[in-house]
């Protein structure tokens, strides 16, 4: 089959053989690193064992060394998204000497370089074949199942809102909801996989429903907006069958909300549509509006280098005290103005362009795979886009710009678009599974 659509030079990597030897080991090390981060295993294990297992230090170095010695960095930088994200990191680093607190910003950039940025290359440059992309999507789905199981064990209600203090990075209600929004579409990918038996696929429904219940129970208004946006995305971009399923599920969830969400959480979410005078929700809304305004002011005052990576809360608080006001002492609660105010507008441009290039690439892959009948590729691209749409909306209300999620997802976009282009160019369609009734006229009956 000829190369499809408008695939460009960067979509087709030079490698044509299956990875082997050290390169294959490096890929699995990178996969283990991704699993450890997404499943939040170090924190969960610490809460159970009360001992730091340093599990990330066991899987991280082999993956990073593999990326260095197996050509993952130049391979990742063939894609515009890789270049833009490195540009974003470069401006982060350049802003450090101009920071309001150089020591604090240095620590933030160092941490990002050690624990977040490497995933751009381990995922984007070590994942070479469609089989490996599929495995990566499964690992992300399994990570989601681990998150859901962990939530079932450790989630608790605090003032009527679900949080998970057994895991620090996603212990906060808003962070927990955002994390689940990103990871749930990959659980859905498992449910959509026609290579698996019906029992496994249908068994994914229970954890997905429970995760939606947890998201609503966090009473995160940003997460609710993200879920609505994901639903609209499905209605616009999905197949007719998927739209019908989405409408049915949305109707069932809407009918079940009075049972699933009660008390303080219901009152807090009700404040979104004016049905509640929830005091904490009102105070939170006022604080967020103030922080957004301040982040825009600081962006205009420090447009090139910002006020310093990770320094918004301290800068705002000390500035307010110096002016005789009471400081808020919180982060921006918006990932985009977090970058612009702390790192400057050039860093924000790299941030936005990197995301745009990744989404544009996967949108093209989704269109071409649907048009060409490559069901598995279109399902994977659809789940990726669904995850990113929800997550980007959620971090519009969270200061999560420097976490590992976005480098990993941009790396996945690079790997998925390249491997999909090769797969579609070779014409390797996944055979449809035959139904229990066999086949008709030599063609498998779709189930």
C-alpha positions as CSV (number, residue, x, y, z in Angstrom):
1,X,0.0,0.0,0.0
2,X,1.4,3.4,-0.8
3,X,2.1,5.9,1.9
4,X,-1.1,7.5,3.0
5,X,-2.2,11.1,3.1
6,X,0.2,13.9,3.7
7,X,2.8,12.0,5.8
8,X,6.0,14.0,5.8
9,X,9.6,12.9,6.0
10,X,9.7,12.9,9.8
11,X,6.8,10.5,10.1
12,X,8.8,7.6,8.6
13,X,11.9,6.7,10.7
14,X,14.9,5.1,9.0
15,X,14.7,1.9,11.1
16,X,13.0,-0.9,9.2
17,X,14.0,-3.9,11.3
18,X,12.5,-5.1,14.6
19,X,14.5,-3.7,17.5
20,X,16.7,-6.3,19.1
21,X,19.5,-6.6,21.7
22,X,20.3,-3.6,23.8
23,X,17.8,-1.4,22.0
24,X,15.0,-3.8,22.9
25,X,16.1,-3.8,26.5
26,X,16.2,0.0,26.6
27,X,12.6,0.1,25.3
28,X,11.4,-2.2,28.1
29,X,13.4,-0.1,30.7
30,X,11.6,3.0,29.3
31,X,8.3,1.2,29.5
32,X,9.0,0.2,33.2
33,X,9.9,3.9,33.9
34,X,6.6,5.0,32.4
35,X,4.7,2.5,34.4
36,X,6.3,3.5,37.6
37,X,5.5,7.1,37.0
38,X,2.0,6.7,35.8
39,X,1.0,4.1,38.5
40,X,2.6,6.3,41.1
41,X,4.2,3.2,42.5
42,X,7.0,4.8,44.7
43,X,4.5,6.7,46.7
44,X,2.0,3.9,47.0
45,X,4.7,1.4,48.1
46,X,6.0,4.0,50.6
47,X,2.5,4.4,52.1
48,X,2.2,0.6,52.5
49,X,5.8,-0.3,53.5
50,X,6.9,3.0,55.1
51,X,10.2,2.5,53.3
52,X,11.5,4.3,50.3
53,X,12.0,1.6,47.6
54,X,13.8,3.9,45.2
55,X,12.1,1.9,42.4
56,X,12.4,4.8,39.9
57,X,16.2,4.7,40.3
58,X,16.2,1.1,39.3
59,X,14.4,1.5,36.0
60,X,15.2,5.2,35.2
61,X,19.0,5.0,34.5
62,X,18.8,2.0,32.1
63,X,16.1,3.8,30.1
64,X,18.0,7.1,30.0
65,X,21.3,5.4,29.1
66,X,19.4,3.5,26.4
67,X,18.0,6.7,25.0
68,X,21.5,8.2,24.9
69,X,23.2,5.3,23.2
70,X,20.4,4.0,20.9
71,X,19.8,7.2,19.0
72,X,16.6,8.1,20.7
73,X,17.4,11.8,21.0
74,X,18.0,12.5,17.3
75,X,15.1,10.2,16.4
76,X,12.8,12.2,18.7
77,X,14.0,15.5,17.3
78,X,13.0,14.5,13.7
79,X,9.5,15.5,14.8
80,X,8.6,19.2,15.2
81,X,7.0,18.5,18.5
82,X,10.3,17.2,19.9
83,X,12.1,20.4,18.8
84,X,9.5,22.7,20.2
85,X,9.5,20.9,23.6
86,X,13.3,21.1,23.8
87,X,12.9,24.8,23.0
88,X,10.5,25.1,25.8
89,X,13.0,23.5,28.2
90,X,15.8,25.6,26.9
91,X,13.9,28.8,27.7
92,X,13.1,27.3,31.1
93,X,16.8,26.9,31.8
94,X,17.7,30.3,30.3
95,X,15.3,32.0,32.7
96,X,17.0,30.7,35.8
97,X,19.7,33.6,36.1
98,X,16.8,36.1,35.9
99,X,14.7,34.4,38.6
100,X,13.5,36.1,41.7
101,X,15.0,33.2,43.6
102,X,17.8,31.6,41.5
103,X,18.3,28.7,44.0
104,X,14.7,27.6,43.9
105,X,14.4,27.8,40.1
106,X,17.7,25.9,39.7
107,X,16.2,23.1,41.8
108,X,13.0,23.1,39.7
109,X,14.8,22.9,36.4
110,X,17.2,20.3,37.6
111,X,14.3,18.1,38.8
112,X,12.5,18.6,35.5
113,X,15.6,17.6,33.6
114,X,16.1,14.5,35.7
115,X,12.6,13.1,36.1
116,X,10.3,14.6,33.4
117,X,12.1,15.6,30.3
118,X,13.8,12.1,29.8
119,X,10.3,10.6,29.1
120,X,10.2,12.7,25.9
121,X,13.1,10.6,24.6
122,X,12.5,7.2,26.2
123,X,8.9,7.1,24.9
124,X,9.4,9.1,21.7
125,X,12.8,7.7,20.6
126,X,12.8,4.1,21.9
127,X,9.3,3.1,20.7
128,X,10.0,2.2,17.1
129,X,7.4,-0.3,15.9
130,X,3.6,-0.4,16.0
131,X,3.8,-3.5,18.2
132,X,5.8,-1.4,20.7
133,X,3.3,1.5,20.4
134,X,0.5,-1.0,21.2
135,X,2.4,-2.3,24.1
136,X,3.0,1.2,25.4
137,X,-0.7,2.0,25.2
138,X,-1.4,-1.2,27.1
139,X,1.1,-0.3,29.8
140,X,-0.6,3.1,30.2
141,X,-4.0,1.3,30.5
142,X,-2.6,-1.1,33.1
143,X,-1.2,1.9,35.0
144,X,-4.7,3.3,35.0
145,X,-6.1,0.1,36.4
146,X,-3.5,0.2,39.1
147,X,-4.5,3.8,39.9
148,X,-8.2,2.8,40.1
149,X,-7.4,-0.1,42.3
150,X,-5.2,2.1,44.5
151,X,-8.0,4.6,44.7
152,X,-10.4,1.9,45.8
153,X,-8.1,1.1,48.7
154,X,-6.8,4.5,49.8
155,X,-9.3,7.2,48.6
156,X,-11.2,8.9,51.3
157,X,-13.5,11.8,51.7
158,X,-12.2,15.0,53.2
159,X,-14.8,17.6,53.8
160,X,-17.0,15.8,51.3
161,X,-14.4,15.6,48.5
162,X,-12.5,12.5,47.5
163,X,-8.7,12.6,47.8
164,X,-6.0,10.0,48.1
165,X,-3.3,11.0,50.7
166,X,-1.5,7.7,50.1
167,X,-0.1,9.3,47.0
168,X,1.3,12.8,47.3
169,X,1.5,13.8,43.7
170,X,-2.1,12.8,43.0
171,X,-3.3,13.0,46.6
172,X,-5.0,16.3,46.1
173,X,-8.6,16.0,44.8
174,X,-7.9,18.2,41.7
175,X,-4.7,16.4,40.8
176,X,-6.3,12.9,41.3
177,X,-9.1,13.9,38.9
178,X,-6.7,15.2,36.3
179,X,-4.5,12.1,36.5
180,X,-7.5,9.8,36.0
181,X,-8.8,11.9,33.1
182,X,-5.5,11.4,31.3
183,X,-5.2,7.7,31.9
184,X,-8.8,6.5,31.5
185,X,-8.8,6.6,27.6
186,X,-6.0,4.0,27.6
187,X,-8.2,1.7,29.8
188,X,-10.8,2.3,27.1
189,X,-8.2,1.3,24.5
190,X,-8.0,-2.1,26.1
191,X,-11.8,-2.3,26.0
192,X,-11.7,-1.5,22.3
193,X,-9.0,-4.1,21.4
194,X,-10.6,-6.7,19.2
195,X,-7.6,-9.0,19.6
196,X,-8.8,-9.6,23.2
197,X,-11.6,-11.9,24.2
198,X,-15.0,-10.4,25.0
199,X,-14.7,-11.1,28.8
200,X,-11.5,-9.0,29.2
201,X,-12.9,-6.2,27.1
202,X,-16.2,-6.0,28.9
203,X,-14.5,-6.3,32.3
204,X,-13.0,-2.8,31.7
205,X,-16.4,-1.2,32.1
206,X,-16.4,-1.6,35.9
207,X,-13.1,0.2,36.6
208,X,-14.0,2.9,34.0
209,X,-17.3,3.6,35.8
210,X,-15.7,3.6,39.2
211,X,-13.0,6.0,38.0
212,X,-15.7,8.4,36.7
213,X,-17.4,8.1,40.1
214,X,-14.1,9.1,41.7
215,X,-13.6,12.0,39.4
216,X,-17.0,13.3,40.1
217,X,-16.5,12.6,43.8
218,X,-13.4,14.9,43.9
219,X,-15.8,17.7,43.2
220,X,-13.2,19.2,40.9
221,X,-15.0,21.7,38.7
222,X,-12.2,21.8,36.2
223,X,-12.4,18.0,35.9
224,X,-16.1,18.2,35.2
225,X,-15.5,20.8,32.4
226,X,-12.8,18.4,31.1
227,X,-15.3,15.5,31.1
228,X,-17.9,17.6,29.2
229,X,-15.2,18.6,26.7
230,X,-14.2,14.9,26.2
231,X,-17.9,14.0,25.6
232,X,-18.2,16.8,23.0
233,X,-15.0,15.6,21.3
234,X,-16.5,12.1,21.1
235,X,-19.6,13.4,19.5
236,X,-17.6,15.4,16.9
237,X,-14.7,13.0,16.1
238,X,-15.9,9.4,16.9
239,X,-17.6,7.0,14.6
240,X,-21.4,6.8,14.6
241,X,-21.4,3.6,16.8
242,X,-19.1,5.2,19.3
243,X,-21.3,8.3,19.4
244,X,-24.3,6.2,20.3
245,X,-22.4,4.4,23.0
246,X,-21.2,7.8,24.4
247,X,-24.7,9.2,24.4
248,X,-26.1,6.1,26.3
249,X,-23.3,6.2,28.8
250,X,-23.6,9.9,29.3
251,X,-27.3,9.5,29.9
252,X,-26.7,6.8,32.5
253,X,-24.1,8.8,34.2
254,X,-26.3,11.9,34.3
255,X,-29.1,9.8,35.8
256,X,-26.8,8.3,38.4
257,X,-25.1,11.6,39.5
258,X,-27.6,12.3,42.4
259,X,-26.7,8.8,43.8
260,X,-22.9,9.0,43.0
261,X,-22.3,12.6,44.2
262,X,-23.9,13.8,47.3
263,X,-23.4,16.2,50.2
264,X,-20.6,18.7,50.0
265,X,-19.3,17.4,46.7
266,X,-22.7,17.9,45.1
267,X,-23.1,21.4,46.6
268,X,-19.6,22.3,45.3
269,X,-20.3,21.1,41.8
270,X,-23.7,22.8,41.9
271,X,-22.0,26.1,42.3
272,X,-20.9,25.8,38.7
273,X,-24.5,26.4,37.5
274,X,-25.6,28.7,40.3
275,X,-27.5,26.1,42.3
276,X,-25.5,26.4,45.4
277,X,-24.1,29.1,47.6
278,X,-21.2,26.8,48.6
279,X,-18.8,29.1,50.5
280,X,-15.6,27.2,49.9
281,X,-16.3,27.0,46.2
282,X,-17.0,30.7,46.1
283,X,-13.8,31.5,47.9
284,X,-11.9,29.2,45.6
285,X,-13.3,30.8,42.5
286,X,-12.4,34.3,43.8
287,X,-8.9,33.2,44.6
288,X,-8.4,31.6,41.2
289,X,-9.6,34.6,39.4
290,X,-7.2,36.8,41.4
291,X,-4.3,34.4,40.7
292,X,-5.1,34.3,37.0
293,X,-5.1,38.1,36.9
294,X,-1.8,38.3,38.8
295,X,-0.1,35.7,36.5
296,X,-1.1,37.8,33.5
297,X,0.2,40.9,35.1
298,X,3.5,39.2,35.9
299,X,3.7,38.0,32.3
300,X,3.4,41.5,31.0
301,X,5.9,42.8,33.5
302,X,8.5,40.1,32.8
303,X,7.7,39.0,29.3
304,X,11.0,37.4,28.3
305,X,12.3,35.5,31.2
306,X,9.4,35.5,33.7
307,X,9.7,35.7,37.5
308,X,11.5,32.4,37.9
309,X,10.5,28.7,37.4
310,X,8.4,27.6,40.3
311,X,8.4,31.0,42.0
312,X,4.9,32.4,41.4
313,X,3.5,31.6,44.9
314,X,6.5,33.1,46.7
315,X,6.7,36.1,44.4
316,X,3.0,36.9,44.7
317,X,3.1,36.5,48.5
318,X,6.1,38.6,49.1
319,X,5.0,41.3,46.6
320,X,1.6,41.5,48.3
321,X,3.2,41.8,51.8
322,X,5.6,44.5,50.5
323,X,2.5,46.5,49.3
324,X,0.7,46.1,52.6
325,X,-1.7,43.4,51.4
326,X,-2.3,39.8,52.5
327,X,-0.7,37.5,50.0
328,X,-2.4,34.4,48.5
329,X,0.8,32.3,48.5
330,X,-0.6,29.8,46.0
331,X,0.3,28.6,42.5
332,X,-1.4,30.1,39.4
333,X,-3.9,27.2,39.0
334,X,-3.3,27.5,35.2
335,X,-0.5,25.6,33.5
336,X,-0.3,28.1,30.6
337,X,0.0,31.3,32.6
338,X,2.2,29.3,35.0
339,X,4.7,29.0,32.1
340,X,4.3,32.6,30.8
341,X,4.6,34.2,34.2
342,X,7.5,32.0,35.5
343,X,9.5,31.4,32.3
344,X,8.4,34.1,29.9
345,X,6.5,34.3,26.7
346,X,9.2,32.5,24.5
347,X,8.9,29.5,26.8
348,X,5.1,29.6,26.5
349,X,5.4,29.6,22.7
350,X,7.6,26.5,22.8
351,X,5.1,24.9,25.2
352,X,2.1,25.6,23.0
353,X,3.7,24.8,19.7
354,X,5.0,21.5,21.0
355,X,1.5,20.5,22.1
356,X,0.0,21.8,18.8
357,X,2.5,19.8,16.7
358,X,1.8,16.6,18.7
359,X,-2.0,17.0,18.4
360,X,-1.8,17.9,14.7
361,X,0.3,14.8,14.0
362,X,-2.1,12.5,15.8
363,X,-5.1,14.1,14.3
364,X,-3.7,13.4,10.8
365,X,-2.9,9.8,11.9
366,X,-6.4,9.4,13.1
367,X,-8.0,10.7,9.9
368,X,-5.7,8.6,7.6
369,X,-6.1,5.4,9.6
370,X,-9.9,5.7,9.6
371,X,-9.9,6.4,5.9
372,X,-7.6,3.5,5.2
373,X,-9.5,1.0,7.5
374,X,-6.6,0.6,10.0
375,X,-8.9,0.0,13.0
376,X,-6.3,-0.5,15.7
377,X,-4.3,2.5,14.7
378,X,-7.4,4.7,14.6
379,X,-8.5,3.4,18.0
380,X,-5.1,4.2,19.5
381,X,-5.0,7.7,18.0
382,X,-8.5,8.4,19.1
383,X,-7.8,7.4,22.7
384,X,-4.6,9.5,22.6
385,X,-6.5,12.6,21.4
386,X,-9.3,12.0,23.9
387,X,-6.8,11.8,26.7
388,X,-5.0,15.0,25.7
389,X,-8.2,16.9,25.1
390,X,-9.4,16.1,28.6
391,X,-6.0,16.6,30.3
392,X,-5.3,20.0,28.6
393,X,-8.6,21.3,29.7
394,X,-8.0,20.1,33.3
395,X,-4.6,21.7,33.6
396,X,-6.1,25.0,32.4
397,X,-7.2,25.0,36.1
398,X,-4.1,23.4,37.6
399,X,-0.4,24.5,37.9
400,X,0.9,21.2,36.4
401,X,3.1,22.5,33.6
402,X,6.3,20.9,34.8
403,X,5.1,17.4,35.6
404,X,6.1,14.4,33.6
405,X,2.8,13.9,31.8
406,X,3.3,16.2,28.9
407,X,6.8,15.1,27.9
408,X,5.6,11.5,28.0
409,X,2.5,12.2,25.9
410,X,4.4,14.2,23.3
411,X,6.9,11.4,23.1
412,X,4.0,9.0,22.6
413,X,2.6,11.2,19.8
414,X,6.0,11.2,18.1
415,X,6.3,7.4,18.3
416,X,2.7,6.7,17.4
417,X,2.6,8.9,14.3
418,X,5.9,7.5,13.0
419,X,5.1,3.8,13.7
420,X,1.6,4.3,12.3
421,X,2.9,5.9,9.1
422,X,5.2,2.9,8.6
423,X,2.4,0.4,9.4
424,X,0.0,2.0,7.0
425,X,2.6,2.4,4.3
426,X,3.3,-1.4,4.5
427,X,-0.5,-2.1,4.5
428,X,-0.4,-4.1,7.7
429,X,-4.0,-4.2,8.8
430,X,-5.0,-6.1,11.9
431,X,-7.4,-8.9,10.9
432,X,-10.9,-8.6,12.2
433,X,-11.8,-11.4,14.7
434,X,-14.3,-13.9,13.4
435,X,-17.6,-14.3,15.2
436,X,-18.7,-17.4,16.9
437,X,-20.7,-18.2,13.8
438,X,-17.6,-18.5,11.6
439,X,-17.3,-16.5,8.3
440,X,-19.4,-15.8,5.3
441,X,-18.0,-16.1,1.8
442,X,-14.5,-16.4,3.2
443,X,-14.7,-13.1,5.0
444,X,-14.6,-12.8,8.8
445,X,-17.8,-11.5,10.3
446,X,-17.1,-8.5,12.4
447,X,-18.1,-8.7,16.1
